[in-house]
Amino acid sequence: MRVFVTGGTGHTGSYIVPELIAAGHEVTGLARSDTAAAALSALGAKVRRGDLEDLDGLKEAAADSDGVVHVAHRQDLLPSGGIDAVAAAELPVVLAYGEALAGTGKPLVAAGSIGSPGNGPILGRPATEDDPALPVGDEHKGTLRVRNVVETAVVGLAERGVRSSVVRIANIAHSTTDRAGFLPTLIALAQEKGFAGYPGDGTNLWNAVHVRDVASLFRLALEKGPAGKYWHAVADGGIRLREIAEALGGRLHLPAVSIPADELMVPGYFGFLANIVTQDYPASNLITRRTLGWEPTQPGLLAGLENGHYFPRG
């Protein structure tokens, strides 16, 4: 299969590209710079120069392919407009793919987030793949539902003859090459403050997955995933945040400390992350495993932290 991939040099994409190539697919990656082009070539992919703002170019690339994997985002918009701006810029991209692939039955697999549905705190149970993304503007706060309009648009393309699906990636995607994710942020906070903090009693649940397992799920969704589905890239369905803080503290030789509610916000311990770290995000992967035959094979989060690659030597 000739696969067009965006975000192929990012944390997730840099695992997806070699996963697809190892399975016999021909990969063309989008590159907006010489550095990105060189990185894609080093992974074994062909290179198409361009960026996410060139919708005509994206449509042409999608039409020339047998399938699309979309994991790129306009991260450059975060400082000025936040996640709202990133999502707003992504919507026309996925709709452009829809125009190019309509009526073909070709696959489009886009990255989503387990945090987006927000069903865990509301339903009182782990979120499943059958739970739809909640509408933007829902009265429940603190989740990442601003992205839901994008995920809903991708899944909706199934009605236009696109074999579209969304891979909802766990809140913590860990690997030996993770340099800017949630764990490095928590580690930096602990080093700065002198202790590893967790909110309240720390019993709220977070989910996690190794990025190599994420890559294998993208491949399976591309190869055989039915249209109009959500998939859960989740290996650890619910780990208490206190356990994560204790694991980080143990590796850093720092105590794990509960942070009272009135000390969570800016300029408190977690700052702008306070609304996120207090949430519950339990999630199930049962439908994904049964439908696609996906089985995570990499170390779980706590075992991965024991490997030590997140921590300074010495």
Secondary structure as UniProt FT lines:
FT   STRAND          2..6
FT   TURN            8..9
FT   TURN            11..12
FT   HELIX           13..22
FT   TURN            23..24
FT   STRAND          26..31
FT   HELIX           34..43
FT   STRAND          46..49
FT   TURN            52..53
FT   HELIX           55..63
FT   STRAND          67..70
FT   HELIX           75..77
FT   HELIX           78..101
FT   TURN            102..104
FT   STRAND          107..113
FT   TURN            114..117
FT   HELIX           119..123
FT   TURN            129..130
FT   TURN            136..137
FT   HELIX           145..147
FT   HELIX           148..156
FT   HELIX           157..160
FT   STRAND          163..169
FT   STRAND          172..174
FT   TURN            176..177
FT   HELIX           182..193
FT   STRAND          196..199
FT   TURN            200..201
FT   STRAND          205..210
FT   HELIX           211..224
FT   TURN            227..228
FT   STRAND          229..233
FT   STRAND          236..240
FT   HELIX           241..252
FT   STRAND          256..259
FT   HELIX           261..263
FT   TURN            266..267
FT   HELIX           271..273
FT   HELIX           274..277
FT   HELIX           286..292
FT   HELIX           301..306
FT   TURN            309..310
//
